[in-house]
Each structure stands twice: as C-alpha cells, then as structure tokens.
Amino acid sequence: MNKLFVAALKEETVGLNYFYHVGVGKINATYNLTKLIHKYKPSEVINYGTAGAVKKGLSGIIECTKFYQRDMDVRGLLDLKLGETPFDNINEIINSDEGLSCGSGDSFVNKQIEMNVDLVDMEAYALAKVCKLESVEFKCFKFISDNADDNAPLDWTENCKKGAKLFHIKMSDF
C-alpha cells in the first residue's frame, strides 16, 4: 500500500522526516494535498496534526473518523445547518463510527463553539474531502495539544514536539 503522510506544519512533525506539509487552513490543505495525490498517486493518506479538545477528558493521540466544516455558516441566507455548504452534497464525511469527530475551520479556537464535535483543527475536513473526491483512503490522527480555551495558544506551542514523538510510537504499532 502506497501511503502518503501529511501534516499542516513542520512544527507538528519535528523528527518525523517522512511527512509532507500542506500548510495551515482548508484552502492550503486542499490545494497542496491535491497536488501531492496527483504526483504520488497514494492509495492511502495519513494525516497527523494537533487539535484542540472540545470534549472534556481527551488527551494523547486520537483517531478522527468524522469530519465537519465548522465555519461554513449560511444560516442567515438559506435554511441550512451550521457546517452545510449550499449546493454541495458532501457536508459531512464519516469514514467510521469508531473514531471521534473533528470540526475544521479557518480560525484557531480558544473559546466555546456552536458545533457539537469532539475536537477542532484547521485542515482535517478539507483533507478528508479531497481524499473522498479522489477515491483515496484517509486516516486522521490528532494530538490533543490544548483544550480550545484561553490557554490554547500557549499550550499549543508547548505541546507540538510531544505529539510528534507519540505519533511515531503509534505508527510503529501498525
């Protein structure tokens, strides 16, 4: 199986030299992953990165299998739910009921959000959607770097390197 490992930032993968970095946010992730898939033609994309815990009690490396776009909001215009894109038939991606849910958006979360998800990041939904559209298997692992609260910026910076070490150990189990 031809696997492609992607993360947003080098800071999230210190010591893991087998990663490609797609950049921060949904647009950068979409564009750069699409280029990588067309170049390398992987059968599976494995995403690793950091995430903020919305659900209490989460820690360590978490597998996400349900993906939502937390900042798509056209409720003031159309009768749609938060996270639904107008005229798009893909508004959630569920690869398995076993893992946790991740809400992706182009903002760093440091306060309560409206969407009911387990954790938040800035790229996973975009990566999952590209893989779905390109018929590539997608797996996503997130290190809980913060609790998506007032301390999130400081916690994220401090915890990036810890997560990379834990991810490397987890991958050796596969």
N, C-alpha and C positions, 0 to 999 in steps of 0.2 A: 504494500500500500504506500503510495506516494503522499507523504504528509508535509504540509506547509505550516510552520509555526509563525504566528503573527501577534504583535503587541503594538500598542499605540506608541510608547516611548522607550528609548534606551534606558532611562532611569528605572523602568519597571523590570528590566531583564538583565541587570548587572550580573556578569559572569555567565550568561546564557548566550553563547555566540551563534546559536542555530536559529535565531529569530530574525524575521523581517519586521521593520517598524512602519506602520501605516499612517502615523500621525494622529493628532488629537481631533476628536469630533467626528460626526457622522459623515460629512462630505469628504474629508481627507481619508477616512477609513474606507468608504465606498470606492472612491477613485483608485486609491493605491492597491486595495485588495483585488479589484477587477483587473488591474494591470498584472499583478502577480499571478492570478489564476490563468490568465491568457498566456503568460510567459512560461509558467512551470507545469500547468495542467495537473494539479494535485487531485487525488481522489478524496482527500480529507484536509480541512483547515482546522488547526487547533489554535484557539485564541487564549492568551493569558493576559491578565492585567489586574489592576487594582480596582476596587469598588467600595462604595460606602454602604454600610448596612442600614437599612430602614427597619427591618425586622430585628427586634431585640434578641440578643444572645448569639448572634452569628460571629464566627471567628475562623481564622485559618483560611485554607483553600476550599472554595465552594464550587461545585459544578452547577452551572446555569443551563437550563434546557427550555426556558420560556422567555420570550423576548418581546418587549413593548417599546414604542416610541413615546416617551413621557412628555415631550414638549410639542407634539402636534396637537394644536387646540383650535378648532374651527367651530366650537360650540356656539359662538356668537353669530355665526352665519348660517350654519346648517344643523340639522338635528342629528348630530353625531356625538359619540362619546369622546372624552379626552383620550388621545392616542390614535384616533382613527383618521386616516388620510382620505380626503374626498376623492372619489372616483378610482380608488385603489382597492383591489380585492384582497390584499395582504395587509392586515392591520395588527396581526399578532403572529408570532412564529413559535410553535410548540413542537419541539423535537422529541420530548418525552415528558411524562407526568412525574418522573422520578426526581428531577433536579429542582432548583429554585428559580424564581422569576427575577428578571433584570429589566429595569426601565432605563433606557438610554436617552440622553438628551444633550444638547449643546450648552450645558451650564453645569458648573460644579455645585453640588448640593451641600448646603450647610444649614438647612432648616427643613422642617416638615414639608412634604409634597402631597399633592392631592391623589396621585395614583397609588393603588394598592399593589405594591411589588415588594419583594424581599430585599433587593439591593439595587443600587443605582451606579451607572457608569456613563461613559460618553461615546462608546463605539459598538457595543455588542449587537444591538438591534440591526445596525447597518451591515455589519459583517455577516450576521445570520441571514439577512435578506439577500445579500449578494450571493451567498452560498446556495440558498434556495433557488434563486433565479438561474444560477449557473449549474445546478444539479451536482453540487459538491457537498459531501458530508461535513457537518460543522459540530465541533465540540468547543465548549467555553468554560474556562476555569478562572475564577476571580479570587484574589487575595483580599480579605476584608482589611482595608487599610485605615478605615475610620468609621465613625457612626453617623455620617451625614448630619453633623451638628456644628455648633460654634467652634469646636476644636478641630474640625475636619482638615483645614489647611495644614496645621502643624502636625497632626497625626499622619497625614498622607506622606509628607516629606520624610518623616522619621521611619516609616514602615515599608517603603518601597523595596529596599535591599532584603529585608526579612522575607518578604513574599517570594522573591526570585529563588532564594535558597529552598524554601518549602516546595515550590513548584517543581524544581529539578528533582527533589526526592520523590514527589508524587509521580512524575513521569517515569521514574525508574521502576515503578510497580507495574507499568503497562507492558 
